[in-house]
Amino acid sequence: MGRPNFFLVGHPRSGSGQLFTWLDRHPEVFSTKKELHYFGSDLRFFEPPRSLENYLSYFKGAGRFTRAGDASTWTLFSERAAQEIQAFAPDARIMMLLRNPVQQLHSLHAHFVFRGDEDIEDFRGALDAEPARTAGDRPEPEWRVPRDCLRYSRMARFAPQVQRFYDRFGRDQVLVLLSEDFRSDPQGTFQKVCTHLAIPTQFDGYDQLFETNPRKANANRAARSARVRALLADPRHYRVLEGVDASIPGHQLGLRALRRWNKVFVPRAPMEPALRRELQDRFRPWIEETAALIGRDLSHWHTPKEIRE
């Protein structure tokens, strides 16, 4: 049975989904369902942990490929995943995409609202609720994401997250990419990824990969129906619909169909300037810490001119 030998560990809302889609079209890469989350035993999902047998079942047939990948976007946030992956695959290649945390958290909050994982629709309100959530004083919805991820500010300190993988794998096995590089130079960034994985940088269909702009692939979504959103967010209904998807290939009745119907693309409401400046100031020390660690100038992440969503 095949085993994964590279891991795309995050972050969510940073371009990792589009990158994994491109890798899936590489003839020497085997990829499977995204967000398996076998590693990261400290991440508290509503689902019970997978067994190793179940996890490896997703990689049947991977042995015929040069590379087999796992893309689970909360892995970078986990305090245990780096150690667990190293014990499983010490020679694995690690990749991560980092995005300006002010932008990322704003986008993540909107995504959680769309999915029904977040019941506070105002971004500032969700940030203000962090102390009460941490203390357990505020009732919260049942999550399909790790529970601590609604404490948004905790995610913004990237350096310790990256350092855990440097410590376990060394810098040669870890590729840190920036979302803005991915958007502005998708071909150059993808070639860096292929080089990191020691797979050819050119192949049949290569040019067609870049017909989808990463910014459009990560566009803002809203729910057509609040009732359908609530249905999809309820873990009991979610499991039933997921089971229908698995049992009737090509059907139009389950989770995927409802998600497609209930998804509309809308412009994200801009962040209020005062909140943006507040977050830039709050995250500045953490951004500078990350910049020093990865050897990149990230000053544009905490300056007023950085206003893109």
C-alpha positions as CSV (number, residue, x, y, z in Angstrom):
1,M,0.0,0.0,0.0
2,G,1.3,3.5,-0.9
3,R,2.1,6.1,1.6
4,P,2.2,9.9,1.3
5,N,5.7,11.4,1.0
6,F,4.9,15.1,0.8
7,F,2.6,17.2,2.9
8,L,0.9,20.5,2.1
9,V,0.3,21.7,5.7
10,G,-1.6,25.0,5.3
11,H,-2.7,27.6,5.8
12,P,-6.4,27.7,4.9
13,R,-7.5,30.6,2.7
14,S,-4.0,31.0,1.4
15,G,-4.0,29.2,-1.9
16,S,-3.2,25.7,-0.8
17,G,-6.4,24.2,-2.4
18,Q,-5.4,25.6,-5.9
19,L,-1.9,24.4,-5.5
20,F,-3.0,20.9,-4.6
21,T,-5.3,20.9,-7.6
22,W,-2.4,21.7,-9.9
23,L,-0.3,19.0,-8.3
24,D,-3.1,16.6,-8.9
25,R,-2.7,17.1,-12.6
26,H,1.0,16.3,-12.6
27,P,1.6,12.8,-14.1
28,E,4.1,11.9,-11.3
29,V,1.9,12.9,-8.4
30,F,-0.7,10.8,-6.7
31,S,-3.2,12.9,-4.7
32,T,-6.3,12.0,-2.8
33,K,-9.1,13.6,-0.9
34,K,-8.1,16.9,0.7
35,E,-8.3,17.6,4.4
36,L,-7.8,14.0,5.7
37,H,-6.3,15.4,8.9
38,Y,-4.8,12.2,10.2
39,F,-1.9,14.1,11.8
40,G,-2.5,16.7,14.4
41,S,-3.9,14.8,17.3
42,D,-4.3,18.0,19.3
43,L,-6.8,19.5,16.7
44,R,-10.3,19.0,18.1
45,F,-12.6,18.1,15.3
46,F,-16.2,16.9,15.8
47,E,-15.3,13.7,14.0
48,P,-13.4,10.9,15.8
49,P,-9.8,10.4,14.8
50,R,-9.1,8.3,11.7
51,S,-7.3,4.9,12.1
52,L,-4.0,4.4,10.3
53,E,-5.7,1.7,8.2
54,N,-8.4,4.2,7.1
55,Y,-5.9,6.9,6.4
56,L,-3.7,4.7,4.2
57,S,-6.7,3.4,2.3
58,Y,-6.8,6.8,0.6
59,F,-3.4,6.1,-0.9
60,K,-4.1,2.7,-2.6
61,G,-2.2,2.8,-5.9
62,A,0.1,5.6,-4.8
63,G,3.2,3.3,-5.0
64,R,3.2,3.7,-8.8
65,F,3.9,7.4,-8.5
66,T,7.0,9.4,-7.6
67,R,5.1,11.5,-5.2
68,A,2.0,11.0,-3.1
69,G,0.5,14.0,-1.2
70,D,-1.6,14.9,1.8
71,A,-3.1,18.4,1.8
72,S,-4.6,19.2,5.2
73,T,-4.7,22.9,5.8
74,W,-5.0,22.9,9.6
75,T,-1.8,20.8,10.0
76,L,0.4,23.9,10.3
77,F,-1.7,25.2,13.2
78,S,-1.3,21.9,15.2
79,E,1.4,21.8,17.9
80,R,1.8,18.0,17.4
81,A,1.5,17.4,13.7
82,A,5.2,18.1,12.8
83,Q,6.4,15.5,15.3
84,E,3.8,13.0,14.2
85,I,4.5,13.4,10.5
86,Q,8.3,13.1,11.2
87,A,7.7,9.8,13.0
88,F,5.6,8.5,10.1
89,A,7.7,9.8,7.2
90,P,11.0,11.4,8.3
91,D,12.1,12.0,4.7
92,A,8.9,13.7,3.7
93,R,8.8,17.0,1.8
94,I,6.8,19.8,3.6
95,M,5.2,22.7,1.9
96,M,3.2,25.6,3.3
97,L,1.6,28.8,2.0
98,L,1.6,31.9,4.3
99,R,-0.7,34.9,3.7
100,N,-0.8,38.3,5.3
101,P,-2.6,37.4,8.6
102,V,-4.9,40.4,8.5
103,Q,-6.2,39.3,5.1
104,Q,-6.2,35.6,5.9
105,L,-8.2,35.9,9.1
106,H,-10.7,38.2,7.4
107,S,-11.1,35.7,4.6
108,L,-11.3,32.8,7.0
109,H,-14.0,34.4,9.1
110,A,-16.1,35.0,5.9
111,H,-15.5,31.4,4.9
112,F,-16.6,30.1,8.3
113,V,-19.8,32.2,8.2
114,F,-20.6,30.9,4.7
115,R,-20.2,27.3,5.9
116,G,-22.1,27.8,9.1
117,D,-19.1,27.2,11.4
118,E,-19.2,30.7,12.7
119,D,-22.4,32.3,14.1
120,I,-21.0,35.8,14.6
121,E,-21.2,37.4,11.1
122,D,-19.4,40.6,12.0
123,F,-15.6,40.1,11.9
124,R,-14.9,42.6,14.7
125,G,-17.6,40.9,16.8
126,A,-15.9,37.5,16.2
127,L,-12.6,38.9,17.3
128,D,-14.1,40.5,20.4
129,A,-15.7,37.1,21.3
130,E,-12.3,35.3,21.6
131,P,-11.8,35.8,25.3
132,A,-15.3,34.5,26.1
133,R,-14.8,31.6,23.8
134,T,-11.5,30.8,25.4
135,A,-13.0,30.9,28.8
136,G,-16.0,28.7,27.7
137,D,-18.5,31.5,28.5
138,R,-20.0,31.7,25.1
139,P,-22.0,28.9,23.5
140,E,-20.7,28.0,20.1
141,P,-21.9,26.0,17.1
142,E,-20.7,22.5,16.6
143,W,-17.6,22.6,14.4
144,R,-16.4,20.8,11.3
145,V,-13.1,22.7,11.9
146,P,-10.8,22.5,14.9
147,R,-12.4,24.2,17.8
148,D,-9.5,26.5,18.6
149,C,-9.6,28.0,15.1
150,L,-12.4,30.3,16.1
151,R,-9.8,32.0,18.4
152,Y,-8.6,33.7,15.2
153,S,-5.8,35.7,16.7
154,R,-4.0,32.5,17.8
155,M,-3.5,31.6,14.1
156,A,-1.7,34.9,13.3
157,R,1.6,34.0,14.9
158,F,3.2,32.1,12.1
159,A,6.8,31.8,13.3
160,P,6.3,29.1,16.0
161,Q,4.2,27.1,13.5
162,V,6.9,27.2,10.8
163,Q,9.7,26.6,13.4
164,R,8.1,23.3,14.5
165,F,8.6,21.9,10.9
166,Y,12.1,23.4,10.6
167,D,13.0,21.7,13.9
168,R,11.7,18.3,12.8
169,F,12.6,18.3,9.1
170,G,15.4,20.9,8.6
171,R,15.1,23.7,6.2
172,D,16.0,21.7,3.1
173,Q,12.8,19.6,3.4
174,V,10.5,22.5,4.1
175,L,9.3,25.0,1.4
176,V,7.7,28.2,2.6
177,L,5.7,30.1,0.0
178,L,3.9,33.4,0.2
179,S,0.4,33.8,-1.2
180,E,1.2,37.0,-3.0
181,D,4.0,35.2,-4.9
182,F,1.5,32.5,-5.8
183,R,-0.9,35.1,-7.2
184,S,1.6,37.3,-9.0
185,D,3.7,34.5,-10.4
186,P,1.8,31.2,-10.4
187,Q,4.1,29.5,-12.9
188,G,7.3,30.4,-11.2
189,T,5.9,29.4,-7.8
190,F,4.7,26.0,-9.2
191,Q,8.1,25.4,-10.7
192,K,9.6,25.9,-7.2
193,V,7.2,23.4,-5.9
194,C,8.1,20.8,-8.6
195,T,11.8,21.4,-7.9
196,H,11.2,20.9,-4.2
197,L,9.5,17.6,-4.9
198,A,12.1,16.5,-7.4
199,I,9.6,16.0,-10.2
200,P,9.7,17.4,-13.8
201,T,8.7,21.1,-14.1
202,Q,7.2,20.6,-17.6
203,F,4.7,18.0,-18.7
204,D,1.7,17.5,-21.0
205,G,-1.1,19.9,-20.0
206,Y,1.3,22.2,-18.0
207,D,0.2,25.3,-19.8
208,Q,-3.4,24.7,-19.1
209,L,-2.9,24.6,-15.4
210,F,-2.7,28.4,-15.2
211,E,-6.0,29.2,-16.9
212,T,-7.5,29.6,-13.4
213,N,-6.3,32.6,-11.5
214,P,-5.5,31.6,-7.8
215,R,-7.3,34.8,-6.6
216,K,-10.5,33.7,-8.4
217,A,-10.2,30.1,-7.1
218,N,-10.2,31.5,-3.6
219,A,-13.1,33.9,-4.2
220,N,-15.5,34.9,-1.5
221,R,-18.6,32.8,-1.1
222,A,-22.0,33.4,0.5
223,A,-24.9,31.1,1.3
224,R,-28.0,31.3,-0.9
225,S,-30.1,29.9,1.9
226,A,-29.5,30.2,5.6
227,R,-31.6,27.1,6.2
228,V,-29.6,25.0,3.9
229,R,-26.4,26.4,5.4
230,A,-27.7,25.3,8.9
231,L,-28.5,21.9,7.5
232,L,-25.0,21.5,6.1
233,A,-23.4,22.8,9.3
234,D,-25.2,20.3,11.6
235,P,-22.8,17.4,12.1
236,R,-25.6,14.8,12.2
237,H,-27.0,15.9,8.8
238,Y,-23.4,16.4,7.4
239,R,-22.5,12.7,8.1
240,V,-25.7,11.5,6.4
241,L,-25.2,13.6,3.3
242,E,-21.5,12.6,3.2
243,G,-22.5,9.0,3.3
244,V,-24.9,9.5,0.4
245,D,-22.1,11.0,-1.6
246,A,-19.9,8.0,-0.9
247,S,-22.5,5.4,-1.7
248,I,-24.0,6.8,-4.9
249,P,-21.3,8.0,-7.3
250,G,-22.6,10.7,-9.7
251,H,-25.8,11.3,-7.8
252,Q,-27.4,14.8,-7.4
253,L,-28.8,14.4,-3.9
254,G,-26.0,14.6,-1.4
255,L,-23.5,16.9,0.2
256,R,-21.7,18.1,-3.0
257,A,-24.9,18.9,-4.8
258,L,-26.3,20.9,-1.9
259,R,-23.1,22.8,-1.4
260,R,-23.0,23.7,-5.1
261,W,-26.6,24.9,-5.1
262,N,-26.2,27.0,-1.9
263,K,-22.9,28.7,-3.0
264,V,-23.0,32.1,-4.6
265,F,-19.9,34.3,-5.3
266,V,-20.1,37.8,-3.9
267,P,-17.6,40.6,-3.1
268,R,-16.3,40.4,0.4
269,A,-17.4,43.3,2.5
270,P,-14.3,45.5,3.0
271,M,-12.7,45.5,6.5
272,E,-13.2,48.8,8.3
273,P,-10.0,50.8,8.1
274,A,-9.7,51.2,11.9
275,L,-9.9,47.5,12.5
276,R,-7.3,46.9,9.7
277,R,-4.9,49.3,11.3
278,E,-5.5,47.8,14.8
279,L,-4.7,44.3,13.5
280,Q,-1.7,45.5,11.6
281,D,-0.3,47.0,14.7
282,R,-1.2,44.0,16.9
283,F,0.4,41.5,14.5
284,R,3.5,43.6,13.6
285,P,5.8,41.9,16.1
286,W,4.7,38.5,14.9
287,I,5.1,39.4,11.2
288,E,8.6,40.7,11.9
289,E,9.3,37.5,13.8
290,T,8.2,35.4,10.8
291,A,10.1,37.6,8.3
292,A,13.3,37.0,10.3
293,L,12.7,33.2,10.4
294,I,12.0,32.7,6.7
295,G,14.3,35.3,5.4
296,R,11.7,37.4,3.5
297,D,10.8,41.1,3.7
298,L,7.2,41.1,5.0
299,S,6.9,44.8,5.8
300,H,4.1,45.2,3.3
301,W,2.0,43.0,5.6
302,H,1.8,45.7,8.3
303,T,1.9,49.0,6.4
304,P,-1.2,51.1,5.5
305,K,-0.7,50.7,1.8
306,E,-1.5,47.0,2.0
307,I,-5.2,47.2,1.4
308,R,-5.9,44.3,-1.0
309,E,-8.5,41.7,0.1
